Every structure is written in structure tokens, then in C-alpha cells.
Amino acid sequence: MTQRFTYGEFESRFWDIIPIVEAGEEIEILKDGRPVLVLTKYLESNVKVKPGFAREEMSEWLNLDWDALDVDLRGLFRNEEDWQ
């Protein structure tokens, strides 16, 4: 469950709130009764991006006829001035 603190409470209890966030709880900070900040624990990603990881997913793009696509896009405009 998300805990809520007013802006004033957050300012005065900052060091009490930090361990709550570190424990994984989400905190909303309210100003004039409205949420203005949401504090969440930073999660470091363990996923390593390797060069070429999207090659298979992008294979359709590699085989596209880009010149034909350009003609199709130009057809969406009334005249050449609209394209530039």
C-alpha cells in the first residue's frame, strides 16, 4: 500500500521516509492535497545490452524498399512544397 505524506511532512521527516522507500514501499508526496511526487526504490537492471541484440527483430526493416516508401509518403502531400 502506498503511503502518503504532505509536503511539509516530507520536508520534516525526510530521513524517516528514506528507509521506507529503500524497503520497497512507494511514497506519494502531496501538496495542497494533490500528489506532486512519487518516490520509489531505484532498481538496477541486470540486463546487459549486447550489440546486434535486435538484428532479428529488425530484419523486416533491413529489407524494406525505402525508395518506394518515400514515393508513398510523398503521395500523402498535395504538392512538392508541402514535402519540404
N, C-alpha and C positions, 0 to 999 in steps of 0.2 A: 504494500500500500504506500502511495506517495505521501510523504509528509509535507506540510505547508508551513511556511514561516513568513511573517510580514517582513518588509524591507528593513524596518527598524530592528526586529528580532535577529535578522540575518547579520546586520552590522554588529550588534552587541554579542551575538553568540557564534560568530564565525568559527572559532576554534572548537566549539562543541559540535557544530554541524559537519565539519570536515570528516571526522571518523565515521559518521553515519553514511556519508556518500562513499567513502572508501570501503565500507562494508557491503556496498552494492545497492543501497537504497536510493531511489530517485527523490530529489527535493525540489519543490516549487517555491520560488520566492515571489511574494505578492506585493504589489504597490498599489495603493488605493483600491484594494480588494481584487485586483486583476493580476494574473500570473505575468511576470516580466522576465523571469529567468527559470531555467530548469537545470539543475545540477545532476550529473550522472557520473558514475565511475568511468574513467578512461580505460578502455580495453585495448591492449596492444595486440595487433594482428600477428598471428603466427604464419600467415600465408605469405610465401615468398613468390614474387612475380618473376617468371623466367622469360628471357627473350624468346619470341615465337609462340608464346602460350595461346595466342588467338588465331594462329595461322589456319587451323582447320575451320574455325567459325567464320573466318574472313574469306574463305576460298571462293564463295559466290561473288564477292566484291572484286576479287582479282580477275575474274573472267568477264566482267561487265564490259559492254561496248560503250565506252564513255562518250565517244563522238555521237552515237545515236541518242544517248541520254541528253546531251547538250541540245540536239535538234528538238527533242521532245520538250525540254524546258523552255527553249526559245518560243515554241508554239503556244505557250501559255500567255505570251505578251502580244499586244496588238502590233507593235512595230519595233524596229531595232533600237530606237531611242529609249523605249521602256526597259530594254535589257541592260542598258549601260547605266 
